[in-house]
Amino acid sequence: MRSVRRLLAASAVLALAAGLTACSSSGSGSASNSSAPARPEVKGTVTVFAAASLKESFTELGKRFEAAYPGTTVTFNFGGSSALAQSIVSGAPVDVFAAASPATMKTVTDAKLTGGDPSVFVRNTLEIAVAKGNPKHIAGLKDLTGVKTALCAKEVPCGAAAVTALGAAGVQLTPVTYEQDVKGALTKVELGEVDASLVYQTDVKADADKIEGVNFPEAAQAVNDYPIAALAKAPNSNGAAAFLGYVGSADARRVLTEAGFQTP
């Protein structure tokens, strides 16, 4: 649980820094008020860029955060982590970034745009998504060579994980489509345009009324860590710190675990 402790510590540092800044700008106060820094006020819009696979769980966390901090609104932009990272590097105003792999977060940290070291808050594992009843009787990665398959593009985390898993299984696969995020690959199965796709376990669980998942042993060699960080120039620094702290809370961990994410 070291990563969760680091996340809570990072959010506390951000909150303290914001609070000290507020105190220094307000002038001197009474002796009783100067004994401890005031708790930073958390209000306004908190803008979060997050990997597509976090959509269901983060949407729920956003609602709970708003309830815990009246006067706040959490605005999400869900998508492929690599595209989100590029948007941040290009200057998009963002408070918090949650990526589906350290490699995509590195794009942002290399540009020195985070307000501290990112912390891994969950992990995710691949699964084969198939139609209800598994009509093609897919039992593992080798079975994908004989059916229509969708994969995530290689440059996004779910695609990179798929490449690793397929390599571990010794399977060479030519998909009928490469999708820009995991939800796109999942939708292809839902619509019946492909027989299977490699997605995350959390996506299968979120769509359990439409599809089912097939586990395979090579998935253990392609587990994705999900890092999260506040941005150095976050428009709402107090909100960013508070949201990071909430993601590391016991309440948030329950939501994420129930969604199928693994603790780091």
GIRA-V916273 format. One record per run of one state. SS is the DSSP state (hx for helix, st for strand, lp for the rest). FROM is the first residue (numbers start at 1). LEN is the number of residues. Records with the same first field share a line. If there is no record, write none. Layout:
SS=FROM-LEN + FROM-LEN
//
This chain:
lp=1-1 + 26-5 + 35-9 + 69-3 + 80-1 + 90-6 + 99-3 + 111-3 + 115-4 + 125-1 + 132-9 + 147-2 + 153-4 + 170-7 + 180-2 + 191-5 + 207-4 + 215-2 + 222-2 + 232-5 + 248-2 + 259-3 + 263-2
hx=2-24 + 31-4 + 52-17 + 81-9 + 102-9 + 141-6 + 157-13 + 182-9 + 201-6 + 217-5 + 237-11 + 250-9
st=44-8 + 72-8 + 96-3 + 114-1 + 119-6 + 126-6 + 149-4 + 177-3 + 196-5 + 211-4 + 224-8 + 262-1
//
